[in-house]
Structure formats: structure tokens, C-alpha cells
Amino acid sequence: MARELIISISGMRGIIGENLTPDLAAAYGAAFGTFLKSTGKSGSVVLGRDSRPSGPMLAAAISAGVTAVGLGVVDLGIVTTPTVGILVRHLGAAGGIVITASHNPIEYNGIKLLLDNGIAPPAPLAEQIRSIYFARSIQYVDSVRCGRTSVYDQPDQVHIDKVVSIVEPDRIASRRRKVVLDSVNGAGGRPGRSLLERLGCEVIPMNLEPTGLFVHTPEPIAENLQGLCGTVRQSGADLGFAQDPDADRLAIVDEQGRYIGEEYTLALCAQWVFGHKKGSAATNLSTSRMIDDIASAAGCSVLRTPVGEAHVAQAMIANHCVIGGEGNGGVIDLRIGPVRDSLVSMAIVLQLMAETNLSLSELVARIPRYTMLKTKFSADQQLARTVLEKARTFFSSARIDSRDGLRFDLPDGWIHLRTSNTEPVMRAIVEASSPESAQKYLDQVMKFCGR
Ligand code: MG
């Protein structure tokens, strides 16, 4: 993982004590405030952070920058990333700022920006913010016009009320589910537990204290969740939920203590939503074909977008999608907010279980199974171009989508090749109806780059 400071269109990420320093954070806050004011915005920016110990330091610096250009700051304290998106709209704020490095290790932190619609700025606007930051063309105000800071102390409640409003809490509660929740001591523990208790679940807590001291590697993937799997088995729980530190992603463990894979979070949520409302879903080009199968069985459709939450959210709004998200366990329901949200996923999965009276493993067994393989390899621009050209020739019979690298759709699977925005690597994601086909496609891709 890159250790240098990265200022991409999705925000800033770096290492505390090395390159992500309070002076840069203050300048970034001031640049964002200057941008918002240049678009006619006034009022306040909503500010939230995950539980990392470096969060208060960055929050103070960013607040200084934002108030120095004449906007106010509404401080939410430690909250999930989706909570910030929800509160931006709930409070009618000028924009939002989230201090989080998501699933990255504790030495990292980052700053994500949201517009007044709760979505990250699209590329042209993000470029404007970067330009203001790099040129330091910041419009400071005089003493009298400096912004004020205030504290909003009920953010979780607003978020949870919205999530509960889309499901049937009494019906879920009647099942008296036993749920193990592993929040890796991130921001999701407190609201996650509150939500589950509101839905009548017995919560077996794992790492719910927002200390920011991650007790296991924080990305919610199988190898990091062995503790959760074991606790589900030993406690006889109905299921286990794992959030990443800013709680926009959710991974699920079934009643047998098996990690079902993050791709199933969106698939299960889509299954429930499509059962109640016909419409379309939006997801990125690297997400499993399961959602296409679920959509077609329900008479619904799926739109694909380039990878990135903002692309998915924008497509959902433009096309009035009833559900969306990404295969990494991030589900978006616009009734709650345009941000991936682990609380939404938890509520929908429990509602689906309540309605069908099926266990999680039974629900998973009803969805067509695929094998997905992922790899990444170093590739400069020249090698990346070569790989894409060779793939285009070799897979010429496939349906090709070129909006984000190249995606090749074949009868029994697909291949997505894309370069990273932040480092000189190429990612290859393949999915096929059998492990042998998936491996065959991946081996073929590796031949294109000479390996
Ligand atoms: Mg995250």
C-alpha cells in the first residue's frame, strides 16, 4: 500500500506523523470551504470522524481551516461515514467532511469530502478543489466573519430512525435473533448495537468500543474475521456481522460460522428490495453477477458503473434506482442516503430472514454460486496499455465495456481489468460459474503481462 500522501478525487489519505499533518489538513479544509463558497454555499459543513486516535487532531485542524474561510462547522464527533452523508442532508448543510482511512491500518488517516447532496464531488468539481488546495488560492475572511463551531449530539439517532423506517422492526424483533457484531473498535459499534437492539436482537458484542485500536486487521475479509466466525459457532448465534472502521461496509457470517463473502451483502439486500419494488439497481463493473441473476428473476434490471461509490450513487439518483452499492459489502439505499451503509445492510438482511423464515445459509444457497478471483500486479502505463490491447484481441467475442479499464462479458463469466487511480498497479477481477473457468481466465490475463 502506498505510504506517500495521496490527494485523489476521493479525498486525501496519508500517514499520521509522516505526511498527513495538521497544517495540510487545515489547508485542505480551507480549500474545500473556499470551493463551497465559490459555488454560492453558505452556512455550515458537517464534520465526522471514525475512531482513530488521530481523529481529534485532524478534526481540530480541518475546523480551523473551514471556519477561517467563513463557514461554520457542525461537529458530529465519532460517527460512521454514512451518518455524515445523512446529516449533511438532514441539517441542510453546505457540505460534509469525513475523517477516516476506512479499512486501512491504524497508521493511516484520511479526509473525504461530500457535497450538499451527501455524495463525493464528481471528478470535475474534485479537480477544482484540488486546484484551490495546490495553488493555495484560499479566500480567508476577517475576524468578524470567521465561522462558528457547534456540536450535534444526536447523529446516531437520526441515522437509526431512517434505517428502521424502511423495515418492519416488530416483525424482525419477533424472531429474537442472536447476532454477533464485530465493529473492530471502529465507529460502527455504538450505532450498530443500538440498531440491532432496536430490532429486538440479542447482541453478542465483539470490539464495539470506539477506541480506534483495531484488534484485528480491519478490512472485513475472511482472513481477518476468524474470531467472529468462531464466536458465532460457539455462541449458537443466528449470524455474525462485521463492519469496517467507518462502517460503510458489512460482511456477514452465517449460522454455521462460515464467512459468506462480501459480495453476498449486496446480493441479499437486492433480493429483498426487488421482492417489494420493481426497478433497477446500480453497481460497479467489478461486482458479482449474482445481482444480475437476482434482478432478472424478479423482472428487474442492473446498471453498471465505473468503480467508486460516487459513480454508483450518481447513477442511482439519475436512474431512480431502488438499490445499489458495491461488491465489497457496501450497500446504498437512497431512502436513507446516497452513501454505502452497513446499518442499512444489517436491517435489510434481518428483514429478509424474518420474511422468508430462512436461515442465512439457506438464503445463500438459493443464489447462483460463482467463483471470483482477484489479483493485482505492478504495471506502468505502457504495460497496462499492452495488457488491455492483448485482452481486447483475445476476448474479441465478448461484450466489452470500456468505461473503467476494460470489462469482458462472456457466457460463463467476466473479466475486468483496470488500473489504480492511486498507484502504478493493474487489477484483474474474474468471475465464472466454475472455479476451473475462473482460474483459466485469470491465467490467460497473467499471460498478457508476461507472467
Ligand atoms: Mg469504509
Boltz pocket constraint, residues with backbone or C-beta under 6 A from the ligand:
constraints:
  - pocket:
      binder: B
      contacts: [[A, 102], [A, 103], [A, 244], [A, 245], [A, 246], [A, 247], [A, 248], [A, 249]]
      max_distance: 6.0
